[in-house]
């Protein structure tokens, strides 16, 4: 997850997957951008998904992006879910550590 000040200022997150046992399978990768509200609860403010082969890089990743609405200091995190086509998997999602940016949602 990162902040870009290039107008308009945005927060972006990217997600991809790697699994040495999956061969040429594809997976639906979903990335969520979340902010923490005043009550301490996390709320999804942007989501993106893409069906991709494993590996990462600009063509093999899903993206979520949110334009900043004001410059209040806000805690952000991202969550990534990978569903490999034709393979049973865990409902667990990767949650990144929270970062604070001067970017309100």
TORTIKE-65551 format. One record per residue (C-alpha): residue in three letters; x, y, z. Coordinates in steps of 0.001 Angstrom, whole numbers, padded with zeros to 6 digits, always signed. Layout:
BEGIN
ALAXYZ...
This chain:
BEGIN
UNK+000000+000000+000000UNK+001320+003443-000828UNK+000442+007133-001063UNK+000901+009133-004253UNK+000837+012939-004117UNK+000573+013281-007904UNK-002712+015138-008465UNK-005097+013911-007480UNK-003526+012388-004330UNK-004393+008686-003954UNK-003823+005588-001846UNK-003130+002405-003821UNK-002670-001257-002977UNK-001648-004180-005162UNK-002090-007918-004719UNK-000679-011007-006450UNK+000024-014622-005629UNK+002766-017246-005706UNK+002404-021014-005193UNK+005066-023412-006454UNK+002510-026272-006572UNK-000110-024528-008724UNK+001496-024788-012138UNK-000384-022782-014756UNK-003541-022217-012714UNK-005096-018781-012544UNK-006565-017152-009462UNK-009015-014378-008737UNK-007103-011868-006616UNK-009176-009292-004737UNK-007616-006274-003010UNK-009520-004110-000524UNK-008410-000717+000797UNK-009729-000052+004292UNK-009723+002916+006668UNK-010117+002870+010429UNK-013022+004940+011723UNK-013115+006858+015010UNK-014622+003831+016752UNK-011657+001678+015736UNK-013589-000337+013130UNK-012224-001034+009653UNK-014325-000053+006639UNK-013642-000946+003002UNK-013507+002172+000797UNK-012143+000692-002456UNK-011912-002761-004021UNK-010344-004221-007122UNK-010030-007743-008498UNK-008456-009498-011442UNK-008056-013096-012642UNK-004313-013624-013116UNK-001542-016180-013333UNK+000886-016149-010447UNK+003972-013976-010385UNK+003288-010292-009720UNK+004507-007442-011896UNK+002353-004793-013527UNK+000313-007248-015639UNK-000110-009940-012962UNK-001610-008043-010057UNK-004923-006686-008895UNK-005168-003027-007877UNK-007366-000989-005556UNK-007140+002812-005582UNK-008908+005572-003644UNK-008651+009309-004292UNK-008046+011328-001111UNK-010886+013524+000130UNK-009115+016036+002337UNK-005874+015644+004241UNK-006943+014410+007686UNK-004517+011868+009133UNK-006154+008483+008554UNK-005118+004890+009257UNK-005174+002671+006174UNK-004615-001025+005547UNK-005175-003451+002700UNK-006570-006976+002574UNK-005814-009473-000177UNK-007859-012574-000983UNK-006646-015204-003470UNK-009011-017828-004881UNK-007145-020295-007108UNK-009425-021624-009855UNK-010501-025217-009193UNK-008679-025490-005843UNK-010275-025501-002375UNK-008592-022907-000207UNK-008810-021218+003153UNK-011185-018278+003704UNK-008266-016384+005293UNK-007143-013067+003820UNK-003758-011378+004045UNK-004059-008144+006033UNK-001210-005656+005802UNK-000006-003608+008789UNK-001817-000280+009195UNK-000138+002904+007953UNK-001166+006491+008652UNK-001344+008956+005760UNK-002576+012541+005455UNK-005350+011336+003208UNK-009003+011056+004227UNK-011491+008860+002431
